[in-house]
């Protein structure tokens, strides 16, 4: 089976920060020890919550940066 992964990082140097964010998000969702956990034993919903929560946080961070760092009212 060939690997057709075209998900290249736009900023490769951010890999460590994204991984740390993933672990923190998983911990907030009650998935402690996520780093050493076999992700295949988790439900799609559990894995999806981690990615979805990360995306939500990243969008919020981008919105704040684009608005000059001000919190929405």
N, CA, C and O atoms as a Tripos MOL2 file, in Angstrom:
@<TRIPOS>MOLECULE
protein
  292   291    73     0     0
PROTEIN
NO_CHARGES

@<TRIPOS>ATOM
      1 N           0.8460   -1.1780    0.0000 N.3       1 UNK1
      2 CA          0.0000    0.0000    0.0000 C.3       1 UNK1
      3 C           0.8850    1.2320    0.0000 C.2       1 UNK1
      4 O           1.7970    1.3460    0.8190 O.2       1 UNK1
      5 N           0.6220    2.1490   -0.9090 N.am      2 UNK2
      6 CA          1.4010    3.3730   -0.9910 C.3       2 UNK2
      7 C           0.7960    4.4520   -0.1080 C.2       2 UNK2
      8 O          -0.4110    4.4790    0.1330 O.2       2 UNK2
      9 N           1.6390    5.3180    0.3580 N.am      3 UNK3
     10 CA          1.2040    6.4170    1.2130 C.3       3 UNK3
     11 C           0.9850    7.6470    0.3360 C.2       3 UNK3
     12 O           1.9460    8.2070   -0.1910 O.2       3 UNK3
     13 N          -0.2380    8.0630    0.1790 N.am      4 UNK4
     14 CA         -0.5710    9.2300   -0.6280 C.3       4 UNK4
     15 C          -0.9010   10.4300    0.2490 C.2       4 UNK4
     16 O          -1.8130   11.1920   -0.0700 O.2       4 UNK4
     17 N          -0.1880   10.6060    1.3320 N.am      5 UNK5
     18 CA         -0.4460   11.6950    2.2660 C.3       5 UNK5
     19 C           0.0920   12.9980    1.6920 C.2       5 UNK5
     20 O           1.3040   13.1700    1.5590 O.2       5 UNK5
     21 N          -0.7970   13.9030    1.3560 N.am      6 UNK6
     22 CA         -0.4150   15.2080    0.8290 C.3       6 UNK6
     23 C          -0.5680   16.3080    1.8780 C.2       6 UNK6
     24 O          -0.6210   17.4880    1.5310 O.2       6 UNK6
     25 N          -0.6390   15.9410    3.1320 N.am      7 UNK7
     26 CA         -0.8390   16.9020    4.2130 C.3       7 UNK7
     27 C           0.4950   17.4800    4.6660 C.2       7 UNK7
     28 O           0.9680   17.1860    5.7640 O.2       7 UNK7
     29 N           1.0930   18.2970    3.8190 N.am      8 UNK8
     30 CA          2.3510   18.9340    4.1690 C.3       8 UNK8
     31 C           2.0760   20.1290    5.0780 C.2       8 UNK8
     32 O           1.1210   20.8780    4.8690 O.2       8 UNK8
     33 N           2.9220   20.2950    6.0840 N.am      9 UNK9
     34 CA          2.7700   21.4050    7.0130 C.3       9 UNK9
     35 C           3.1620   22.7080    6.3300 C.2       9 UNK9
     36 O           4.1960   22.7760    5.6660 O.2       9 UNK9
     37 N           2.3400   23.7420    6.4910 N.am     10 UNK10
     38 CA          2.6540   25.0610    5.9480 C.3      10 UNK10
     39 C           3.8490   25.6600    6.6820 C.2      10 UNK10
     40 O           4.6670   26.3600    6.0850 O.2      10 UNK10
     41 N           3.9460   25.3790    7.9840 N.am     11 UNK11
     42 CA          5.0630   25.8660    8.7970 C.3      11 UNK11
     43 C           5.6230   24.6660    9.5650 C.2      11 UNK11
     44 O           5.1940   24.3850   10.6840 O.2      11 UNK11
     45 N           6.5900   23.9550    8.9550 N.am     12 UNK12
     46 CA          7.1120   22.7400    9.6020 C.3      12 UNK12
     47 C           7.6190   22.9670   11.0220 C.2      12 UNK12
     48 O           7.5570   22.0530   11.8440 O.2      12 UNK12
     49 N           8.1140   24.1500   11.3270 N.am     13 UNK13
     50 CA          8.6330   24.4390   12.6650 C.3      13 UNK13
     51 C           7.5310   24.4320   13.7170 C.2      13 UNK13
     52 O           7.8290   24.3630   14.9090 O.2      13 UNK13
     53 N           6.2740   24.5010   13.3090 N.am     14 UNK14
     54 CA          5.1510   24.5230   14.2520 C.3      14 UNK14
     55 C           4.7370   23.1240   14.6950 C.2      14 UNK14
     56 O           3.8360   22.9870   15.5210 O.2      14 UNK14
     57 N           5.3690   22.0940   14.1680 N.am     15 UNK15
     58 CA          4.9640   20.7140   14.4700 C.3      15 UNK15
     59 C           4.9760   20.4270   15.9710 C.2      15 UNK15
     60 O           4.0230   19.8530   16.4990 O.2      15 UNK15
     61 N           6.0350   20.8180   16.6520 N.am     16 UNK16
     62 CA          6.1390   20.5620   18.0930 C.3      16 UNK16
     63 C           5.0470   21.3020   18.8630 C.2      16 UNK16
     64 O           4.4640   20.7480   19.7960 O.2      16 UNK16
     65 N           4.7660   22.5420   18.4820 N.am     17 UNK17
     66 CA          3.7340   23.3240   19.1670 C.3      17 UNK17
     67 C           2.3550   22.7150   18.9320 C.2      17 UNK17
     68 O           1.5330   22.6710   19.8470 O.2      17 UNK17
     69 N           2.0970   22.2450   17.7060 N.am     18 UNK18
     70 CA          0.8060   21.6130   17.4120 C.3      18 UNK18
     71 C           0.6550   20.3040   18.1750 C.2      18 UNK18
     72 O          -0.4320   19.9890   18.6600 O.2      18 UNK18
     73 N           1.7320   19.5460   18.2820 N.am     19 UNK19
     74 CA          1.6760   18.2970   19.0350 C.3      19 UNK19
     75 C           1.3980   18.5730   20.5100 C.2      19 UNK19
     76 O           0.6060   17.8680   21.1350 O.2      19 UNK19
     77 N           2.0470   19.5970   21.0670 N.am     20 UNK20
     78 CA          1.8070   19.9690   22.4640 C.3      20 UNK20
     79 C           0.3630   20.4110   22.6530 C.2      20 UNK20
     80 O          -0.2690   20.0750   23.6550 O.2      20 UNK20
     81 N          -0.1570   21.1650   21.6890 N.am     21 UNK21
     82 CA         -1.5420   21.6140   21.7660 C.3      21 UNK21
     83 C          -2.4940   20.4210   21.7190 C.2      21 UNK21
     84 O          -3.5070   20.4030   22.4180 O.2      21 UNK21
     85 N          -2.1710   19.4380   20.9030 N.am     22 UNK22
     86 CA         -3.0000   18.2300   20.8070 C.3      22 UNK22
     87 C          -3.0480   17.5050   22.1490 C.2      22 UNK22
     88 O          -4.1140   17.0670   22.5820 O.2      22 UNK22
     89 N          -1.8940   17.3770   22.8090 N.am     23 UNK23
     90 CA         -1.8440   16.6950   24.0950 C.3      23 UNK23
     91 C          -2.6120   17.4700   25.1650 C.2      23 UNK23
     92 O          -3.3240   16.8750   25.9740 O.2      23 UNK23
     93 N          -2.4660   18.7940   25.1700 N.am     24 UNK24
     94 CA         -3.1930   19.6160   26.1430 C.3      24 UNK24
     95 C          -4.6950   19.5420   25.9100 C.2      24 UNK24
     96 O          -5.4750   19.4640   26.8600 O.2      24 UNK24
     97 N          -5.0980   19.5670   24.6420 N.am     25 UNK25
     98 CA         -6.5210   19.4920   24.3140 C.3      25 UNK25
     99 C          -7.0930   18.1480   24.7370 C.2      25 UNK25
    100 O          -8.1750   18.0890   25.3190 O.2      25 UNK25
    101 N          -6.3750   17.0730   24.4500 N.am     26 UNK26
    102 CA         -6.8340   15.7340   24.8380 C.3      26 UNK26
    103 C          -6.9640   15.6320   26.3500 C.2      26 UNK26
    104 O          -7.9150   15.0350   26.8540 O.2      26 UNK26
    105 N          -6.0140   16.2120   27.0730 N.am     27 UNK27
    106 CA         -6.0750   16.1940   28.5360 C.3      27 UNK27
    107 C          -7.2890   16.9590   29.0430 C.2      27 UNK27
    108 O          -7.9530   16.5200   29.9820 O.2      27 UNK27
    109 N          -7.5850   18.1180   28.4180 N.am     28 UNK28
    110 CA         -8.7640   18.8940   28.8010 C.3      28 UNK28
    111 C         -10.0560   18.1110   28.5600 C.2      28 UNK28
    112 O         -11.0490   18.3060   29.2610 O.2      28 UNK28
    113 N         -10.0320   17.2260   27.5640 N.am     29 UNK29
    114 CA        -11.2100   16.4310   27.2410 C.3      29 UNK29
    115 C         -11.2810   15.1340   28.0400 C.2      29 UNK29
    116 O         -12.1550   14.3000   27.8010 O.2      29 UNK29
    117 N         -10.3620   14.9650   28.9880 N.am     30 UNK30
    118 CA        -10.3860   13.7920   29.8490 C.3      30 UNK30
    119 C          -9.6510   12.5950   29.2790 C.2      30 UNK30
    120 O          -9.8070   11.4800   29.7790 O.2      30 UNK30
    121 N          -8.8530   12.8040   28.2420 N.am     31 UNK31
    122 CA         -8.0740   11.7170   27.6560 C.3      31 UNK31
    123 C          -6.6240   11.8470   28.1070 C.2      31 UNK31
    124 O          -5.7290   12.1340   27.3120 O.2      31 UNK31
    125 N          -6.4160   11.6260   29.4080 N.am     32 UNK32
    126 CA         -5.0540   11.7280   29.9320 C.3      32 UNK32
    127 C          -4.2130   10.6010   29.3400 C.2      32 UNK32
    128 O          -4.7400    9.5530   28.9660 O.2      32 UNK32
    129 N          -2.9210   10.8200   29.2610 N.am     33 UNK33
    130 CA         -1.9780    9.8570   28.6830 C.3      33 UNK33
    131 C          -2.2390    9.6300   27.1970 C.2      33 UNK33
    132 O          -1.9570    8.5500   26.6780 O.2      33 UNK33
    133 N          -2.7710   10.6300   26.5120 N.am     34 UNK34
    134 CA         -3.1090   10.5300   25.0880 C.3      34 UNK34
    135 C          -1.8840   10.2310   24.2330 C.2      34 UNK34
    136 O          -1.9780    9.5420   23.2170 O.2      34 UNK34
    137 N          -0.7310   10.7540   24.6520 N.am     35 UNK35
    138 CA          0.4940   10.5670   23.8700 C.3      35 UNK35
    139 C           0.8580    9.0860   23.7390 C.2      35 UNK35
    140 O           1.2930    8.6450   22.6760 O.2      35 UNK35
    141 N           0.6820    8.3280   24.8050 N.am     36 UNK36
    142 CA          1.0660    6.9150   24.8080 C.3      36 UNK36
    143 C          -0.1040    5.9780   24.5180 C.2      36 UNK36
    144 O           0.0610    4.7590   24.4850 O.2      36 UNK36
    145 N          -1.2670    6.5460   24.3110 N.am     37 UNK37
    146 CA         -2.4780    5.7610   24.1040 C.3      37 UNK37
    147 C          -2.5300    5.2200   22.6720 C.2      37 UNK37
    148 O          -2.0880    5.8870   21.7360 O.2      37 UNK37
    149 N          -3.0670    4.0140   22.5060 N.am     38 UNK38
    150 CA         -3.2940    3.4540   21.1700 C.3      38 UNK38
    151 C          -4.5550    4.1060   20.6190 C.2      38 UNK38
    152 O          -5.6680    3.7870   21.0370 O.2      38 UNK38
    153 N          -4.3620    5.0320   19.6630 N.am     39 UNK39
    154 CA         -5.5050    5.7900   19.1260 C.3      39 UNK39
    155 C          -6.5080    4.8900   18.4250 C.2      39 UNK39
    156 O          -7.6690    5.2650   18.2610 O.2      39 UNK39
    157 N          -6.0700    3.7040   18.0090 N.am     40 UNK40
    158 CA         -6.9760    2.7550   17.3710 C.3      40 UNK40
    159 C          -8.0050    2.1800   18.3260 C.2      40 UNK40
    160 O          -9.0310    1.6560   17.8920 O.2      40 UNK40
    161 N          -7.7420    2.2710   19.6210 N.am     41 UNK41
    162 CA         -8.6900    1.7780   20.6160 C.3      41 UNK41
    163 C          -9.6980    2.8390   21.0400 C.2      41 UNK41
    164 O         -10.6170    2.5570   21.8090 O.2      41 UNK41
    165 N          -9.5240    4.0610   20.5370 N.am     42 UNK42
    166 CA        -10.4740    5.1280   20.8400 C.3      42 UNK42
    167 C         -11.5690    5.1410   19.7750 C.2      42 UNK42
    168 O         -11.3610    4.6840   18.6510 O.2      42 UNK42
    169 N         -12.7110    5.6590   20.1340 N.am     43 UNK43
    170 CA        -13.7840    5.7760   19.1520 C.3      43 UNK43
    171 C         -13.4730    6.9370   18.2090 C.2      43 UNK43
    172 O         -12.6730    7.8180   18.5260 O.2      43 UNK43
    173 N         -14.1120    6.9190   17.0590 N.am     44 UNK44
    174 CA        -13.9470    8.0160   16.1090 C.3      44 UNK44
    175 C         -14.3960    9.3200   16.7460 C.2      44 UNK44
    176 O         -13.8170   10.3730   16.4830 O.2      44 UNK44
    177 N         -15.4090    9.2570   17.5700 N.am     45 UNK45
    178 CA        -15.9030   10.4520   18.2470 C.3      45 UNK45
    179 C         -14.8400   11.0260   19.1780 C.2      45 UNK45
    180 O         -14.6270   12.2390   19.2000 O.2      45 UNK45
    181 N         -14.1710   10.1680   19.9450 N.am     46 UNK46
    182 CA        -13.1360   10.6500   20.8600 C.3      46 UNK46
    183 C         -11.9860   11.2920   20.0880 C.2      46 UNK46
    184 O         -11.5410   12.3870   20.4310 O.2      46 UNK46
    185 N         -11.5100   10.6200   19.0600 N.am     47 UNK47
    186 CA        -10.4350   11.1870   18.2500 C.3      47 UNK47
    187 C         -10.8910   12.4670   17.5590 C.2      47 UNK47
    188 O         -10.1170   13.4180   17.4460 O.2      47 UNK47
    189 N         -12.1300   12.5010   17.1000 N.am     48 UNK48
    190 CA        -12.6680   13.6750   16.4300 C.3      48 UNK48
    191 C         -12.7870   14.8720   17.3530 C.2      48 UNK48
    192 O         -12.5820   16.0110   16.9310 O.2      48 UNK48
    193 N         -13.1190   14.6180   18.6170 N.am     49 UNK49
    194 CA        -13.2070   15.7160   19.5800 C.3      49 UNK49
    195 C         -11.8600   16.4110   19.7360 C.2      49 UNK49
    196 O         -11.8020   17.6360   19.8450 O.2      49 UNK49
    197 N         -10.7880   15.6470   19.7460 N.am     50 UNK50
    198 CA         -9.4590   16.2360   19.9100 C.3      50 UNK50
    199 C          -9.1600   17.1530   18.7220 C.2      50 UNK50
    200 O          -8.8090   18.3180   18.9100 O.2      50 UNK50
    201 N          -9.2970   16.6380   17.5130 N.am     51 UNK51
    202 CA         -9.0260   17.4420   16.3240 C.3      51 UNK51
    203 C          -9.9720   18.6130   16.1870 C.2      51 UNK51
    204 O          -9.5500   19.7100   15.8240 O.2      51 UNK51
    205 N         -11.2380   18.4000   16.4710 N.am     52 UNK52
    206 CA        -12.2230   19.4700   16.3750 C.3      52 UNK52
    207 C         -11.9730   20.5700   17.3790 C.2      52 UNK52
    208 O         -12.0980   21.7520   17.0570 O.2      52 UNK52
    209 N         -11.6240   20.1950   18.5800 N.am     53 UNK53
    210 CA        -11.3350   21.1940   19.6200 C.3      53 UNK53
    211 C         -10.0790   21.9880   19.2830 C.2      53 UNK53
    212 O         -10.0150   23.1930   19.5230 O.2      53 UNK53
    213 N          -9.0820   21.3030   18.7250 N.am     54 UNK54
    214 CA         -7.8670   22.0030   18.2980 C.3      54 UNK54
    215 C          -8.1990   23.0190   17.2070 C.2      54 UNK54
    216 O          -7.7290   24.1560   17.2430 O.2      54 UNK54
    217 N          -9.0050   22.6040   16.2470 N.am     55 UNK55
    218 CA         -9.3740   23.4940   15.1470 C.3      55 UNK55
    219 C         -10.1160   24.7110   15.6660 C.2      55 UNK55
    220 O          -9.8630   25.8340   15.2290 O.2      55 UNK55
    221 N         -11.0340   24.4880   16.6020 N.am     56 UNK56
    222 CA        -11.7970   25.5950   17.1780 C.3      56 UNK56
    223 C         -10.8620   26.5880   17.8650 C.2      56 UNK56
    224 O         -11.0120   27.7980   17.6960 O.2      56 UNK56
    225 N          -9.9020   26.0880   18.6340 N.am     57 UNK57
    226 CA         -8.9520   26.9650   19.3210 C.3      57 UNK57
    227 C          -8.0870   27.7350   18.3180 C.2      57 UNK57
    228 O          -7.8370   28.9260   18.5000 O.2      57 UNK57
    229 N          -7.6330   27.0570   17.2670 N.am     58 UNK58
    230 CA         -6.7910   27.7120   16.2720 C.3      58 UNK58
    231 C          -7.5480   28.8010   15.5270 C.2      58 UNK58
    232 O          -6.9850   29.8540   15.2290 O.2      58 UNK58
    233 N          -8.8240   28.5560   15.2220 N.am     59 UNK59
    234 CA         -9.6420   29.5710   14.5630 C.3      59 UNK59
    235 C          -9.8330   30.7630   15.4890 C.2      59 UNK59
    236 O          -9.7380   31.9080   15.0480 O.2      59 UNK59
    237 N         -10.1020   30.5110   16.7680 N.am     60 UNK60
    238 CA        -10.2660   31.5990   17.7320 C.3      60 UNK60
    239 C          -8.9840   32.4250   17.8360 C.2      60 UNK60
    240 O          -9.0370   33.6530   17.9040 O.2      60 UNK60
    241 N          -7.8270   31.7440   17.8470 N.am     61 UNK61
    242 CA         -6.5530   32.4510   17.9260 C.3      61 UNK61
    243 C          -6.3430   33.3190   16.6870 C.2      61 UNK61
    244 O          -5.8900   34.4590   16.8000 O.2      61 UNK61
    245 N          -6.6640   32.7950   15.5180 N.am     62 UNK62
    246 CA         -6.5070   33.5530   14.2760 C.3      62 UNK62
    247 C          -7.4530   34.7490   14.2500 C.2      62 UNK62
    248 O          -7.0610   35.8370   13.8270 O.2      62 UNK62
    249 N          -8.6900   34.5600   14.6960 N.am     63 UNK63
    250 CA         -9.6530   35.6670   14.7270 C.3      63 UNK63
    251 C          -9.1750   36.7720   15.6510 C.2      63 UNK63
    252 O          -9.2890   37.9520   15.3200 O.2      63 UNK63
    253 N          -8.6420   36.4010   16.8050 N.am     64 UNK64
    254 CA         -8.1330   37.4030   17.7400 C.3      64 UNK64
    255 C          -6.9590   38.1560   17.1310 C.2      64 UNK64
    256 O          -6.8620   39.3760   17.2670 O.2      64 UNK64
    257 N          -6.0630   37.4290   16.4580 N.am     65 UNK65
    258 CA         -4.9050   38.0610   15.8450 C.3      65 UNK65
    259 C          -5.3330   39.0060   14.7230 C.2      65 UNK65
    260 O          -4.7760   40.0940   14.5790 O.2      65 UNK65
    261 N          -6.3170   38.5910   13.9340 N.am     66 UNK66
    262 CA         -6.7740   39.4070   12.8120 C.3      66 UNK66
    263 C          -7.5320   40.6430   13.2870 C.2      66 UNK66
    264 O          -7.5750   41.6530   12.5840 O.2      66 UNK66
    265 N          -8.1200   40.5690   14.4580 N.am     67 UNK67
    266 CA         -8.8690   41.7130   14.9700 C.3      67 UNK67
    267 C          -8.0010   42.6140   15.8320 C.2      67 UNK67
    268 O          -8.5070   43.5250   16.4880 O.2      67 UNK67
    269 N          -6.7290   42.3720   15.8360 N.am     68 UNK68
    270 CA         -5.8110   43.2040   16.6250 C.3      68 UNK68
    271 C          -5.6690   42.7260   18.0540 C.2      68 UNK68
    272 O          -5.2070   43.4770   18.9130 O.2      68 UNK68
    273 N          -6.0530   41.4980   18.3220 N.am     69 UNK69
    274 CA         -5.8880   40.9310   19.6550 C.3      69 UNK69
    275 C          -7.0060   41.2450   20.6130 C.2      69 UNK69
    276 O          -6.9100   40.9260   21.7980 O.2      69 UNK69
    277 N          -8.0790   41.8690   20.1270 N.am     70 UNK70
    278 CA         -9.1860   42.2200   21.0040 C.3      70 UNK70
    279 C         -10.1640   41.0590   21.0900 C.2      70 UNK70
    280 O         -10.3940   40.3390   20.1180 O.2      70 UNK70
    281 N         -10.7260   40.9000   22.2690 N.am     71 UNK71
    282 CA        -11.7390   39.8670   22.4930 C.3      71 UNK71
    283 C         -13.0510   40.3040   21.8530 C.2      71 UNK71
    284 O         -13.4230   41.4730   21.9490 O.2      71 UNK71
    285 N         -13.7660   39.3710   21.1930 N.am     72 UNK72
    286 CA        -15.0940   39.7380   20.6510 C.3      72 UNK72
    287 C         -16.0760   40.0440   21.7710 C.2      72 UNK72
    288 O         -16.0000   39.4620   22.8530 O.2      72 UNK72
    289 N         -16.9970   40.9600   21.5050 N.am     73 UNK73
    290 CA        -17.9770   41.3670   22.5310 C.3      73 UNK73
    291 C         -19.2740   40.6320   22.3750 C.2      73 UNK73
    292 O         -20.2050   40.8500   23.1500 O.2      73 UNK73
@<TRIPOS>BOND
     1     1     2 1
     2     2     3 1
     3     3     4 2
     4     3     5 am
     5     5     6 1
     6     6     7 1
     7     7     8 2
     8     7     9 am
     9     9    10 1
    10    10    11 1
    11    11    12 2
    12    11    13 am
    13    13    14 1
    14    14    15 1
    15    15    16 2
    16    15    17 am
    17    17    18 1
    18    18    19 1
    19    19    20 2
    20    19    21 am
    21    21    22 1
    22    22    23 1
    23    23    24 2
    24    23    25 am
    25    25    26 1
    26    26    27 1
    27    27    28 2
    28    27    29 am
    29    29    30 1
    30    30    31 1
    31    31    32 2
    32    31    33 am
    33    33    34 1
    34    34    35 1
    35    35    36 2
    36    35    37 am
    37    37    38 1
    38    38    39 1
    39    39    40 2
    40    39    41 am
    41    41    42 1
    42    42    43 1
    43    43    44 2
    44    43    45 am
    45    45    46 1
    46    46    47 1
    47    47    48 2
    48    47    49 am
    49    49    50 1
    50    50    51 1
    51    51    52 2
    52    51    53 am
    53    53    54 1
    54    54    55 1
    55    55    56 2
    56    55    57 am
    57    57    58 1
    58    58    59 1
    59    59    60 2
    60    59    61 am
    61    61    62 1
    62    62    63 1
    63    63    64 2
    64    63    65 am
    65    65    66 1
    66    66    67 1
    67    67    68 2
    68    67    69 am
    69    69    70 1
    70    70    71 1
    71    71    72 2
    72    71    73 am
    73    73    74 1
    74    74    75 1
    75    75    76 2
    76    75    77 am
    77    77    78 1
    78    78    79 1
    79    79    80 2
    80    79    81 am
    81    81    82 1
    82    82    83 1
    83    83    84 2
    84    83    85 am
    85    85    86 1
    86    86    87 1
    87    87    88 2
    88    87    89 am
    89    89    90 1
    90    90    91 1
    91    91    92 2
    92    91    93 am
    93    93    94 1
    94    94    95 1
    95    95    96 2
    96    95    97 am
    97    97    98 1
    98    98    99 1
    99    99   100 2
   100    99   101 am
   101   101   102 1
   102   102   103 1
   103   103   104 2
   104   103   105 am
   105   105   106 1
   106   106   107 1
   107   107   108 2
   108   107   109 am
   109   109   110 1
   110   110   111 1
   111   111   112 2
   112   111   113 am
   113   113   114 1
   114   114   115 1
   115   115   116 2
   116   115   117 am
   117   117   118 1
   118   118   119 1
   119   119   120 2
   120   119   121 am
   121   121   122 1
   122   122   123 1
   123   123   124 2
   124   123   125 am
   125   125   126 1
   126   126   127 1
   127   127   128 2
   128   127   129 am
   129   129   130 1
   130   130   131 1
   131   131   132 2
   132   131   133 am
   133   133   134 1
   134   134   135 1
   135   135   136 2
   136   135   137 am
   137   137   138 1
   138   138   139 1
   139   139   140 2
   140   139   141 am
   141   141   142 1
   142   142   143 1
   143   143   144 2
   144   143   145 am
   145   145   146 1
   146   146   147 1
   147   147   148 2
   148   147   149 am
   149   149   150 1
   150   150   151 1
   151   151   152 2
   152   151   153 am
   153   153   154 1
   154   154   155 1
   155   155   156 2
   156   155   157 am
   157   157   158 1
   158   158   159 1
   159   159   160 2
   160   159   161 am
   161   161   162 1
   162   162   163 1
   163   163   164 2
   164   163   165 am
   165   165   166 1
   166   166   167 1
   167   167   168 2
   168   167   169 am
   169   169   170 1
   170   170   171 1
   171   171   172 2
   172   171   173 am
   173   173   174 1
   174   174   175 1
   175   175   176 2
   176   175   177 am
   177   177   178 1
   178   178   179 1
   179   179   180 2
   180   179   181 am
   181   181   182 1
   182   182   183 1
   183   183   184 2
   184   183   185 am
   185   185   186 1
   186   186   187 1
   187   187   188 2
   188   187   189 am
   189   189   190 1
   190   190   191 1
   191   191   192 2
   192   191   193 am
   193   193   194 1
   194   194   195 1
   195   195   196 2
   196   195   197 am
   197   197   198 1
   198   198   199 1
   199   199   200 2
   200   199   201 am
   201   201   202 1
   202   202   203 1
   203   203   204 2
   204   203   205 am
   205   205   206 1
   206   206   207 1
   207   207   208 2
   208   207   209 am
   209   209   210 1
   210   210   211 1
   211   211   212 2
   212   211   213 am
   213   213   214 1
   214   214   215 1
   215   215   216 2
   216   215   217 am
   217   217   218 1
   218   218   219 1
   219   219   220 2
   220   219   221 am
   221   221   222 1
   222   222   223 1
   223   223   224 2
   224   223   225 am
   225   225   226 1
   226   226   227 1
   227   227   228 2
   228   227   229 am
   229   229   230 1
   230   230   231 1
   231   231   232 2
   232   231   233 am
   233   233   234 1
   234   234   235 1
   235   235   236 2
   236   235   237 am
   237   237   238 1
   238   238   239 1
   239   239   240 2
   240   239   241 am
   241   241   242 1
   242   242   243 1
   243   243   244 2
   244   243   245 am
   245   245   246 1
   246   246   247 1
   247   247   248 2
   248   247   249 am
   249   249   250 1
   250   250   251 1
   251   251   252 2
   252   251   253 am
   253   253   254 1
   254   254   255 1
   255   255   256 2
   256   255   257 am
   257   257   258 1
   258   258   259 1
   259   259   260 2
   260   259   261 am
   261   261   262 1
   262   262   263 1
   263   263   264 2
   264   263   265 am
   265   265   266 1
   266   266   267 1
   267   267   268 2
   268   267   269 am
   269   269   270 1
   270   270   271 1
   271   271   272 2
   272   271   273 am
   273   273   274 1
   274   274   275 1
   275   275   276 2
   276   275   277 am
   277   277   278 1
   278   278   279 1
   279   279   280 2
   280   279   281 am
   281   281   282 1
   282   282   283 1
   283   283   284 2
   284   283   285 am
   285   285   286 1
   286   286   287 1
   287   287   288 2
   288   287   289 am
   289   289   290 1
   290   290   291 1
   291   291   292 2
@<TRIPOS>SUBSTRUCTURE
     1 UNK1         2 RESIDUE 1 A UNK
     2 UNK2         6 RESIDUE 1 A UNK
     3 UNK3        10 RESIDUE 1 A UNK
     4 UNK4        14 RESIDUE 1 A UNK
     5 UNK5        18 RESIDUE 1 A UNK
     6 UNK6        22 RESIDUE 1 A UNK
     7 UNK7        26 RESIDUE 1 A UNK
     8 UNK8        30 RESIDUE 1 A UNK
     9 UNK9        34 RESIDUE 1 A UNK
    10 UNK10       38 RESIDUE 1 A UNK
    11 UNK11       42 RESIDUE 1 A UNK
    12 UNK12       46 RESIDUE 1 A UNK
    13 UNK13       50 RESIDUE 1 A UNK
    14 UNK14       54 RESIDUE 1 A UNK
    15 UNK15       58 RESIDUE 1 A UNK
    16 UNK16       62 RESIDUE 1 A UNK
    17 UNK17       66 RESIDUE 1 A UNK
    18 UNK18       70 RESIDUE 1 A UNK
    19 UNK19       74 RESIDUE 1 A UNK
    20 UNK20       78 RESIDUE 1 A UNK
    21 UNK21       82 RESIDUE 1 A UNK
    22 UNK22       86 RESIDUE 1 A UNK
    23 UNK23       90 RESIDUE 1 A UNK
    24 UNK24       94 RESIDUE 1 A UNK
    25 UNK25       98 RESIDUE 1 A UNK
    26 UNK26      102 RESIDUE 1 A UNK
    27 UNK27      106 RESIDUE 1 A UNK
    28 UNK28      110 RESIDUE 1 A UNK
    29 UNK29      114 RESIDUE 1 A UNK
    30 UNK30      118 RESIDUE 1 A UNK
    31 UNK31      122 RESIDUE 1 A UNK
    32 UNK32      126 RESIDUE 1 A UNK
    33 UNK33      130 RESIDUE 1 A UNK
    34 UNK34      134 RESIDUE 1 A UNK
    35 UNK35      138 RESIDUE 1 A UNK
    36 UNK36      142 RESIDUE 1 A UNK
    37 UNK37      146 RESIDUE 1 A UNK
    38 UNK38      150 RESIDUE 1 A UNK
    39 UNK39      154 RESIDUE 1 A UNK
    40 UNK40      158 RESIDUE 1 A UNK
    41 UNK41      162 RESIDUE 1 A UNK
    42 UNK42      166 RESIDUE 1 A UNK
    43 UNK43      170 RESIDUE 1 A UNK
    44 UNK44      174 RESIDUE 1 A UNK
    45 UNK45      178 RESIDUE 1 A UNK
    46 UNK46      182 RESIDUE 1 A UNK
    47 UNK47      186 RESIDUE 1 A UNK
    48 UNK48      190 RESIDUE 1 A UNK
    49 UNK49      194 RESIDUE 1 A UNK
    50 UNK50      198 RESIDUE 1 A UNK
    51 UNK51      202 RESIDUE 1 A UNK
    52 UNK52      206 RESIDUE 1 A UNK
    53 UNK53      210 RESIDUE 1 A UNK
    54 UNK54      214 RESIDUE 1 A UNK
    55 UNK55      218 RESIDUE 1 A UNK
    56 UNK56      222 RESIDUE 1 A UNK
    57 UNK57      226 RESIDUE 1 A UNK
    58 UNK58      230 RESIDUE 1 A UNK
    59 UNK59      234 RESIDUE 1 A UNK
    60 UNK60      238 RESIDUE 1 A UNK
    61 UNK61      242 RESIDUE 1 A UNK
    62 UNK62      246 RESIDUE 1 A UNK
    63 UNK63      250 RESIDUE 1 A UNK
    64 UNK64      254 RESIDUE 1 A UNK
    65 UNK65      258 RESIDUE 1 A UNK
    66 UNK66      262 RESIDUE 1 A UNK
    67 UNK67      266 RESIDUE 1 A UNK
    68 UNK68      270 RESIDUE 1 A UNK
    69 UNK69      274 RESIDUE 1 A UNK
    70 UNK70      278 RESIDUE 1 A UNK
    71 UNK71      282 RESIDUE 1 A UNK
    72 UNK72      286 RESIDUE 1 A UNK
    73 UNK73      290 RESIDUE 1 A UNK
